[in-house]
Amino acid sequence: MKVLSLTARGFRNLEPLQFSPHEGLNVICGENAQGKTNLLEAMWLFTGGRSFRGAKDAELVRVGEEQAEIALSFFSQEREQTAGMTLRGGVRRASLNGVPKKGMAELVGRFCAVIFSPEHLSLVKGGPVERRAFLDSALCQVRPSYAALFSRYRHTLNQRNALLKDIARHAELLDTLPIWDERLCRYGEAIVRERRSYLERFSPLAAAHYEGISRGRERLELSYEPSFTGDLAQALRHARREDLRSGHTSVGPHRDDVSIQLSGMAARSFASQGQQRSAVLAMKLAEAGVLAQSCGEEPVVFLDDVLSELDAARQEYLLRQLHGRQVFLTGCELPGVIPESKDGGLFVMDRGVLKPQ
């Protein structure tokens, strides 16, 4: 899978641009706040996901503009394809190969990419929210139907939470709670199955990468940690009194976690900063590996100012593992470990203007 070209107008701080990257390593240098991350973000949106920075769609439109227009030409499934997107009033409209799409979910699985940014370094030392988000984002690309399943679960969860609050004022509504419990169980148990299945494929790859980074001195182990024991229906019944008191659903996949251990010890509590970064690096490489297995092509890889957070040995391992993939790497300075490549190139971003060097 390769990006052939990107055009953008009215997106973030980017001046109108037409970007034709190289097939290999594309290094984008520039000072902070010049638009490097915005460039990656524009391409990432075509995975069908939200901004990897957590931005709302309305924030993606350049100040003073009514709308943003971006278009991506990419090679996938042995042919050149084109995707277009318009963002206006916080609403996205998308097309694929000239055909309008009903929603962004229809782009999922067409253009596949992996993003690695400094924020991902919180995967190990951060809370369960970051790890769940990582797992769900990765799953959406591997199994496009998961995005719809997850959306149905979130909607049902919100409805159940609203009902829990209403029951405090209207006790007669308690009889309707089993209806939402049944729906939450149906979608929730499906989510847990999908997450466990993904981890079964993902964990051995992550462990192998960590072994390579640590040179066999330590082992990485990942496992799913549900917020309940037994089946979800039973857990909801046991937690009903507490849920009614708090007005929130206390058990379910929205409260689950992923355990990350290094040689039998909890990485969050006992791992050094270097070990934590090695674990995250192994996980991101494993994400790319599972995605390649699923779509039959190597995904595009975005490295957003991440090399500056890694020492020379980890930088070298990362770039060696990404050889043969199309990579977009941003940074304030040109890293010293960048290999020479005939199919790579250097670009400079300055005040929203991208120039080849």
C-alpha positions in Angstrom: 0.0 0.0 0.0 1.4 3.4 -1.1 0.3 7.0 -1.0 0.7 8.4 -4.5 -0.4 11.9 -3.8 -2.2 14.2 -1.4 -4.0 17.5 -2.2 -5.3 19.7 0.5 -7.1 23.1 0.7 -8.4 24.8 3.8 -7.0 22.1 6.1 -5.5 23.2 9.5 -2.6 25.7 8.8 -1.6 24.0 5.6 -1.4 26.2 2.5 -3.0 24.7 -0.6 -0.7 21.8 -1.4 -0.1 18.9 -3.7 2.2 16.4 -2.2 3.7 13.5 -4.2 5.7 11.4 -1.7 8.4 8.8 -2.5 7.7 5.0 -2.2 10.0 4.5 0.7 11.1 6.8 3.5 9.7 10.3 3.5 11.4 12.6 6.0 9.5 15.9 6.8 11.5 18.4 8.8 10.7 21.7 10.3 10.3 23.7 13.5 7.4 23.1 15.8 3.9 24.3 14.8 4.7 24.5 11.1 2.3 21.9 9.9 4.2 18.6 9.9 1.7 16.7 12.1 -1.2 18.3 10.2 0.1 16.7 7.0 0.1 13.3 8.6 -3.3 13.9 10.0 -4.7 14.7 6.6 -3.6 11.4 5.3 -4.6 9.5 8.4 -8.2 10.6 8.1 -8.6 8.4 5.1 -8.3 5.3 7.3 -11.9 6.2 8.3 -10.9 7.0 11.9 -11.0 10.2 13.9 -8.1 12.5 14.2 -5.3 10.7 16.1 -4.9 13.9 18.1 -8.4 13.7 19.4 -9.5 16.9 17.5 -13.1 17.5 16.5 -13.8 17.7 12.8 -14.7 21.4 13.1 -11.2 22.1 14.4 -9.6 20.6 11.2 -10.8 23.5 9.0 -8.4 26.4 8.6 -9.4 29.6 10.6 -11.3 31.9 8.2 -12.3 29.1 5.8 -15.8 27.6 5.5 -14.6 24.1 4.6 -11.6 21.9 4.1 -11.1 19.7 1.1 -8.5 16.8 1.0 -8.0 14.1 -1.6 -5.8 11.1 -1.5 -4.5 9.0 -4.4 -3.1 5.6 -3.2 -2.1 2.2 -4.6 -3.9 -0.7 -3.0 -5.4 -4.0 -4.1 -3.2 -3.9 -7.2 -4.7 -0.7 -8.5 -4.7 3.0 -8.1 -7.6 4.4 -6.1 -8.7 7.8 -5.1 -10.6 9.1 -2.0 -11.9 12.5 -1.3 -13.2 14.2 1.8 -14.9 17.5 2.6 -15.2 18.9 6.1 -17.7 21.6 6.6 -19.6 22.6 9.8 -18.2 19.6 11.7 -19.6 17.2 9.1 -17.5 14.9 6.8 -18.5 13.9 3.3 -16.4 11.3 1.6 -16.1 9.6 -1.7 -14.1 6.6 -3.0 -13.1 6.2 -6.6 -15.6 8.9 -7.5 -18.6 7.3 -5.7 -20.0 9.3 -2.7 -20.2 7.3 0.5 -22.9 7.4 3.2 -20.4 7.7 6.0 -16.7 7.5 7.0 -17.2 3.9 8.1 -17.3 2.9 4.4 -13.6 4.0 4.0 -12.4 1.8 6.8 -10.2 -1.0 5.4 -9.6 0.7 2.1 -6.5 2.7 3.1 -4.6 1.1 5.9 -2.0 2.9 8.1 -0.4 2.9 11.5 0.5 6.0 13.4 3.2 6.2 16.1 3.4 9.5 18.0 4.9 10.5 21.4 1.4 10.3 22.9 1.5 6.5 22.4 4.3 6.3 24.9 1.6 6.5 27.6 0.3 3.1 26.5 2.3 1.4 29.2 2.4 4.0 32.0 -1.0 5.5 31.4 -4.4 4.3 32.4 -6.8 1.7 30.8 -8.4 4.4 28.6 -5.3 4.6 26.4 -4.9 0.9 26.1 -8.6 0.4 25.2 -8.4 3.2 22.6 -5.3 1.6 21.1 -7.0 -1.8 20.9 -10.2 -0.5 19.4 -8.5 1.7 16.9 -6.3 -1.2 15.7 -9.3 -3.5 15.5 -11.4 -1.0 13.4 -8.8 -1.3 10.6 -8.4 -5.1 10.8 -12.1 -5.7 11.0 -14.1 -2.8 9.5 -17.4 -4.2 11.0 -16.0 -3.7 14.5 -16.4 0.1 14.1 -20.2 -0.3 13.8 -20.3 -2.8 16.6 -18.4 -0.5 18.9 -20.6 2.4 18.0 -23.7 0.4 18.9 -22.2 -0.5 22.2 -21.4 3.1 23.0 -24.9 4.2 22.1 -26.4 1.5 24.3 -24.1 2.3 27.2 -25.1 6.0 27.0 -28.8 5.1 26.9 -28.4 2.8 29.9 -26.5 5.4 31.9 -29.2 8.0 31.2 -31.8 5.5 32.3 -29.9 4.8 35.6 -30.0 8.5 36.4 -33.7 8.8 35.5 -34.7 5.9 37.7 -33.6 7.9 40.7 -36.4 10.3 39.9 -38.9 7.9 38.3 -38.8 4.5 40.0 -41.3 3.1 37.6 -38.6 3.1 34.8 -36.8 0.3 36.6 -38.8 -2.2 34.7 -37.2 -1.1 31.4 -33.6 -1.6 32.6 -33.5 -5.3 31.5 -34.1 -4.3 27.9 -30.9 -2.2 27.9 -29.0 -4.9 29.9 -29.8 -7.4 27.2 -28.6 -5.1 24.4 -25.5 -4.1 26.3 -24.6 -7.8 26.9 -25.1 -8.7 23.2 -22.8 -6.0 22.0 -20.4 -6.1 24.9 -19.7 -9.8 24.7 -19.1 -9.5 21.0 -16.6 -6.7 21.7 -14.7 -8.8 24.2 -14.6 -11.7 21.8 -13.1 -9.5 19.1 -10.6 -7.9 21.4 -9.4 -11.3 22.7 -9.2 -12.7 19.2 -7.1 -9.7 18.1 -4.7 -10.1 21.1 -4.2 -13.7 20.2 -2.7 -12.6 16.9 -1.1 -9.5 18.2 0.7 -10.7 21.4 3.2 -13.2 19.8 4.3 -10.5 17.3 4.7 -7.9 20.1 6.7 -10.4 22.2 9.0 -11.3 19.2 9.7 -7.6 18.6 10.4 -7.0 22.3 12.8 -9.9 22.4 14.6 -8.4 19.4 14.8 -5.0 21.0 16.0 -6.3 24.4 18.2 -8.9 22.8 16.5 -11.7 24.6 17.1 -10.3 28.1 13.4 -9.9 28.9 10.0 -11.1 27.6 6.9 -9.1 27.0 3.5 -10.6 27.9 0.1 -9.1 27.1 -3.3 -10.4 28.3 -6.8 -9.2 28.3 -8.2 -8.0 31.7 -12.0 -7.9 31.9 -13.7 -5.7 34.5 -15.9 -8.7 35.5 -15.8 -12.4 36.1 -18.2 -14.9 34.4 -20.7 -13.6 31.8 -21.6 -9.9 31.5 -25.3 -10.5 32.2 -24.5 -11.9 35.6 -22.0 -9.1 36.3 -24.6 -6.5 35.5 -27.1 -8.1 37.8 -24.6 -8.1 40.6 -23.6 -4.5 40.0 -27.2 -3.2 39.6 -27.5 -1.7 43.1 -24.1 0.2 42.8 -25.0 1.3 39.2 -28.3 2.7 40.4 -26.6 4.5 43.2 -23.8 6.1 41.0 -25.8 6.5 37.8 -23.1 4.8 35.7 -22.5 1.3 34.4 -19.6 -0.1 36.4 -18.8 -3.3 34.4 -18.4 -4.0 30.7 -15.8 -3.7 28.0 -15.7 0.1 28.5 -13.9 -0.7 31.8 -11.6 -3.5 30.7 -7.9 -3.3 30.4 -4.8 -4.9 28.8 -2.2 -6.2 31.1 1.4 -5.5 30.0 4.1 -7.5 31.9 7.8 -7.7 31.5 9.3 -11.0 32.7 6.3 -11.5 35.0 6.3 -8.0 36.5 3.7 -5.2 35.8 5.3 -2.9 33.3 3.3 0.1 34.5 4.7 -0.2 38.0 8.2 -1.7 37.7 9.5 -1.0 34.1 12.1 1.7 33.5 11.4 4.4 31.0 13.5 2.6 28.5 11.7 -0.6 29.0 8.3 1.1 28.7 9.3 2.7 25.4 10.6 -0.7 24.1 7.3 -2.2 25.0 5.3 0.5 23.1 7.7 0.2 20.1 7.1 -3.6 20.0 3.3 -3.0 20.2 3.2 -0.5 17.4 5.3 -2.8 15.2 3.0 -5.7 16.0 0.0 -3.5 15.1 1.6 -3.0 11.7 2.2 -6.7 11.4 -1.3 -7.8 12.1 -2.7 -5.1 9.8 -0.4 -6.4 7.0 -1.6 -10.0 7.6 -5.2 -8.9 7.5 -5.2 -6.7 4.4 -2.6 -8.6 2.5 -0.5 -5.5 2.0 2.0 -3.6 4.1 0.3 -0.6 5.7 1.6 3.0 5.4 3.5 4.0 8.6 3.4 7.5 10.1 6.1 8.4 12.7 5.2 11.7 14.1 8.2 13.2 15.9 8.8 9.9 17.7 12.5 9.2 16.9 13.5 12.0 19.2 11.9 10.1 22.1 14.0 6.9 21.4 17.7 6.3 21.8 19.9 5.4 18.9 19.5 1.6 19.3 15.7 1.7 19.3 15.7 4.2 16.4 17.8 1.8 14.4 15.7 -1.2 15.3 12.5 0.6 14.3 13.7 1.8 10.9 15.2 -1.6 10.2 11.8 -3.3 10.8 10.0 -0.8 8.6 12.3 -1.4 5.6 10.2 -2.1 2.5 7.2 0.0 3.8 6.3 3.5 2.8 7.1 5.6 5.9 6.4 9.3 6.7 8.7 10.5 9.4 8.5 14.0 11.0 10.9 15.8 13.2 12.6 19.1 14.0 15.9 17.8 12.8 17.2 15.1 10.5 17.9 12.0 12.7 21.4 10.6 12.3 20.2 7.0 11.9 18.3 7.6 8.7 19.5 5.1 6.1 20.3 6.2 2.6 17.5 5.2 0.3 17.0 5.5 -3.5 13.2 5.6 -3.1 13.2 8.1 -0.2 13.2 11.9 0.0 13.5 14.9 2.3 10.9 17.7 2.7 10.8 20.8 4.7 7.6 22.2 6.2 7.6 26.0 6.9 4.5 27.9 7.9 2.2 25.4 6.2 4.3 25.2 3.0 5.9 21.9 2.1 9.0 22.0 -0.1 11.2 19.1 -1.4 14.9 19.3 -0.7 
